[in-house]
């Protein structure tokens, strides 16, 4: 199977993230699964007329296309023409190319939150009218219609994340290569369930502090960041703390709050990313599936039962009080 990768309006960070795939690296992994790039703007040697020929051959049907990957949001401005972003050397907008080539592809994959929902490039007043491939924010209908399906019958597969985890991309491509990814394996926002059925909260190293509601007050402290520092890992989908980045990392492992970058419209939470909005001292955003009354009761009980070790360490930048030693049997 072949892959045509287009980079639209974005920072290119998802490609940079993809190159961090390790053991094996992304090229070896894809080649081992029988996947190869027709063209990738950062990884392929073709340029100029060679690229135009590839695009024209796909568009005409002379070159079959298995997977069209799109990174970055799609710019529709000005006035729906897409002319703010013309694909160099072609005289045609990226919007036009995406709409045309999507009809030819067996599968269409949006890589990263800019491509899936509009992301950072659609924030603010959005003068370029940037949208996702099949979504505009949380609503279906972006560069492609709400009811679009590729040749395979699937909607656009949204591998969201800012940037997206390299394994989410490669696992999606490997599943497509094996014809093993159906619509029932995508969640309500088109994200593959193999990562979207998990929460960032799962396996977070700060979970012991969360259980006792022992909270950090500054970014340098090791307590839970939900109460004061804006962490929404209890609401954000992603297995970031289970599979780790570069073998071990994640935002919360690095001491930064989860900002829910796999979700539509994460880029405009209405408050600073490192602040928790509250009403009457209670965080507005509560953990998924938890009624407010239950959370209040649990938080009150947990705080009352917090061991000194956890209470002290929560507002320290390192472990100040170690676990107590178990007394030997007499």
C-alpha positions in Angstrom: 0.0 0.0 0.0 1.1 3.5 -0.7 0.8 6.8 1.3 0.6 10.3 -0.1 1.2 12.9 2.7 0.3 16.5 2.4 1.3 19.2 4.8 -1.2 22.0 5.1 -1.5 24.9 7.5 0.4 23.9 10.6 3.9 23.8 12.2 5.0 20.4 10.9 5.2 19.1 14.4 3.3 15.9 13.8 5.9 14.9 11.2 8.6 15.8 13.7 6.8 13.6 16.3 6.4 10.8 13.8 10.2 10.7 13.3 10.6 10.0 17.0 9.1 6.5 16.5 11.7 4.1 17.8 12.5 0.4 17.8 11.9 0.1 14.9 12.0 3.6 13.4 9.1 4.8 11.3 10.6 4.0 7.9 11.6 0.5 8.8 8.2 -0.1 10.5 6.2 1.0 7.5 8.4 -0.8 5.0 8.0 -4.0 7.1 4.2 -3.7 6.8 4.4 -3.1 3.0 3.7 0.6 3.3 5.6 3.2 1.3 5.4 6.9 0.6 4.4 8.0 -2.8 5.5 11.4 -1.5 6.1 13.1 1.8 7.2 16.8 1.7 9.9 16.3 4.4 11.0 12.7 3.8 10.9 12.3 0.0 13.5 13.4 -2.5 11.0 14.3 -5.3 10.3 18.0 -5.8 8.9 20.4 -8.4 7.7 18.8 -11.6 8.1 15.3 -10.1 5.7 16.1 -7.3 3.2 17.7 -9.7 3.3 14.5 -11.8 2.5 12.4 -8.7 -0.4 14.6 -7.8 -1.8 14.7 -11.3 -1.4 10.9 -11.7 -3.3 10.3 -8.5 -6.0 12.8 -9.5 -6.4 11.2 -13.0 -6.6 7.7 -11.5 -3.4 6.6 -13.3 -1.8 6.1 -9.9 -4.0 4.3 -7.3 -3.9 5.9 -3.9 -4.3 3.8 -0.8 -3.9 6.3 2.1 -4.0 10.1 1.9 -2.5 11.6 5.1 -3.1 15.3 5.7 -1.2 17.2 8.4 -2.2 20.7 9.3 -5.5 22.6 9.0 -7.1 23.4 5.7 -7.4 27.1 4.9 -10.7 28.1 3.2 -10.1 31.8 3.0 -10.6 34.2 1.4 -14.3 33.7 0.8 -14.1 29.9 0.5 -11.4 30.0 -2.3 -8.6 28.6 -0.3 -6.2 31.0 -2.1 -4.5 32.0 1.2 -2.7 28.7 0.8 -1.7 27.7 -2.7 0.3 24.5 -3.1 3.5 25.8 -4.6 4.0 25.2 -8.3 0.5 24.0 -8.9 -1.5 27.2 -9.0 -4.2 25.5 -7.0 -5.2 25.8 -3.4 -4.5 23.1 -0.8 -8.2 23.1 -0.2 -8.8 22.2 -3.9 -6.2 19.5 -3.8 -7.5 17.9 -0.6 -11.1 17.9 -1.9 -10.0 16.3 -5.2 -7.5 13.7 -3.9 -9.8 12.6 -1.1 -12.2 11.2 -3.6 -9.5 9.0 -5.0 -8.0 7.7 -1.8 -9.0 4.3 -0.3 -8.5 5.9 3.2 -8.2 9.5 4.4 -6.3 10.1 7.6 -6.1 13.5 9.3 -2.9 13.7 11.3 -2.8 16.0 14.4 -5.5 18.2 15.9 -5.0 21.0 13.3 -6.0 18.5 10.6 -8.7 16.8 12.6 -10.6 19.8 14.0 -8.7 23.0 13.1 -6.5 23.2 16.1 -4.2 26.0 17.0 -4.3 27.5 13.4 -8.0 28.1 13.8 -7.8 29.9 17.1 -8.8 33.4 17.8 -10.6 35.3 15.0 -9.4 32.7 12.5 -8.9 35.2 9.6 -7.7 32.4 7.3 -10.9 30.4 8.0 -8.8 27.3 8.9 -10.8 24.1 9.6 -10.1 20.4 9.9 -10.4 18.0 7.1 -13.9 16.8 8.0 -14.6 18.8 11.2 -14.8 22.4 12.1 -14.1 22.3 15.8 -16.5 19.8 17.3 -18.9 19.9 14.4 -18.9 17.7 11.3 -18.3 19.5 8.0 -14.9 21.1 7.4 -12.9 21.0 4.2 -14.8 17.9 3.3 -18.6 17.5 3.8 -20.0 16.0 7.0 -21.2 12.9 5.1 -17.9 12.3 3.2 -16.6 8.8 3.1 -13.5 7.6 1.3 -13.4 4.8 -1.3 -13.3 2.3 1.6 -16.5 3.6 3.0 -14.9 5.1 6.1 -15.1 8.7 7.2 -11.9 10.6 7.7 -9.9 8.9 10.4 -8.9 11.5 13.0 -5.5 10.8 14.7 -5.8 13.8 17.0 -3.1 15.2 19.2 -0.9 18.3 19.3 1.4 16.9 18.2 0.0 13.4 17.8 1.9 10.5 19.3 4.0 8.7 16.7 2.6 5.3 17.7 -0.9 6.5 17.2 -0.1 7.3 13.6 1.9 4.2 12.8 -0.6 1.9 14.5 -3.4 3.5 12.5 -1.5 3.0 9.3 -0.7 -0.6 10.2 -4.3 -1.4 11.0 -5.3 0.1 7.6 -2.7 -2.0 5.9 -4.3 -5.1 7.4 -7.8 -3.9 6.6 -8.4 -4.1 10.4 -9.8 -0.6 11.2 -13.6 -0.3 10.8 -15.9 2.6 11.6 -17.0 0.8 14.8 -13.4 1.2 16.0 -13.6 5.0 15.8 -15.1 7.1 18.6 -17.7 9.9 18.3 -15.1 12.3 16.9 -13.5 9.9 14.5 -10.5 9.0 16.7 -9.2 5.5 16.7 -10.5 3.8 19.9 -7.2 2.0 20.6 -6.0 5.2 22.1 -9.2 7.2 22.5 -10.8 4.7 24.9 -8.2 5.6 27.5 -7.8 8.8 29.5 -4.6 10.6 30.0 -5.3 10.1 33.7 -4.7 6.4 33.4 -1.2 5.5 34.7 -0.4 9.2 35.5 2.5 9.3 38.0 0.6 11.8 40.1 -2.4 9.5 40.7 -1.6 9.0 44.4 -1.8 12.7 44.9 -5.0 12.9 42.9 -6.6 10.2 45.1 -6.0 12.3 48.2 -6.7 15.6 46.4 -3.2 16.6 47.4 -2.5 19.5 45.0 0.4 21.3 43.6 0.2 25.1 43.7 3.1 25.8 41.3 4.4 24.1 38.2 7.6 23.0 39.9 5.7 21.0 42.6 4.9 17.3 42.3 1.3 17.1 43.5 -1.8 16.7 41.4 -2.3 19.6 39.0 -6.1 19.3 38.6 -7.2 21.6 41.5 -5.1 24.6 40.8 -3.0 24.2 37.6 -5.5 23.4 34.9 -4.8 19.7 34.3 -7.7 18.0 32.6 -6.1 14.5 32.3 -9.2 13.1 34.0 -11.3 14.2 31.0 -8.9 14.0 28.1 -8.6 10.9 25.9 -5.3 9.4 25.1 -3.0 6.7 26.4 -0.1 9.1 26.9 0.9 7.8 30.3 0.4 4.2 29.3 2.6 4.0 26.2 4.7 7.1 26.9 6.5 9.4 24.5 10.0 8.4 23.4 9.6 5.3 25.6 8.9 7.1 28.9 7.7 10.7 28.7 4.3 12.6 28.8 3.2 16.1 29.7 2.2 15.2 33.3 5.3 13.1 33.8 7.3 16.2 32.9 5.3 18.3 35.4 3.0 20.1 33.0 -0.8 19.8 33.1 -2.7 18.0 30.4 -4.4 20.5 28.2 -6.6 18.0 26.3 -4.9 18.5 23.0 -6.7 15.5 21.4 -10.1 17.3 21.7 -11.9 19.6 19.4 -11.4 23.3 20.4 -8.8 22.6 23.0 -6.9 25.6 21.8 -9.4 28.0 23.3 -10.4 26.8 26.8 -11.5 30.3 27.9 -8.7 30.5 30.5 -5.0 30.1 30.8 -3.9 26.5 30.3 -2.2 26.4 33.7 -5.2 27.8 35.6 -8.2 25.8 36.9 -11.5 27.7 36.5 -13.6 27.3 39.7 -17.0 28.2 40.9 -17.3 28.7 44.7 -13.9 27.2 45.0 -14.9 24.0 43.2 -13.2 23.1 39.8 -15.6 23.6 37.0 -14.2 20.7 34.9 -14.8 17.5 36.9 -13.5 14.0 36.0 -15.4 12.2 33.2 -18.5 10.2 34.3 -18.4 11.6 37.9 -21.4 13.4 39.3 -20.6 16.7 41.1 -22.0 15.6 44.4 -20.0 12.4 44.4 -16.8 14.3 43.6 -17.4 16.8 46.4 -18.0 14.0 48.9 -14.9 12.1 47.7 -12.7 15.1 47.8 -13.7 16.1 51.3 -13.1 12.6 52.6 -9.8 12.2 50.7 -8.4 15.5 52.0 -9.3 14.6 55.6 -7.5 11.2 55.2 -4.3 12.5 53.4 -1.2 11.0 54.9 1.5 13.6 55.9 3.9 12.2 53.4 1.6 12.9 50.5 0.5 16.3 51.9 4.0 17.6 52.3 5.4 16.1 49.0 2.5 17.6 47.0 3.9 21.1 47.4 7.5 20.1 47.1 9.6 20.0 44.0 11.0 16.6 44.9 10.2 13.8 47.4 10.7 15.4 50.9 9.1 12.7 53.0 9.9 9.2 51.8 7.5 6.2 52.5 7.8 5.0 56.1 9.6 1.7 56.6 7.5 -1.2 57.7 8.3 -2.3 61.2 9.9 -5.7 61.4 8.0 -8.5 62.9 8.9 -9.2 66.5 
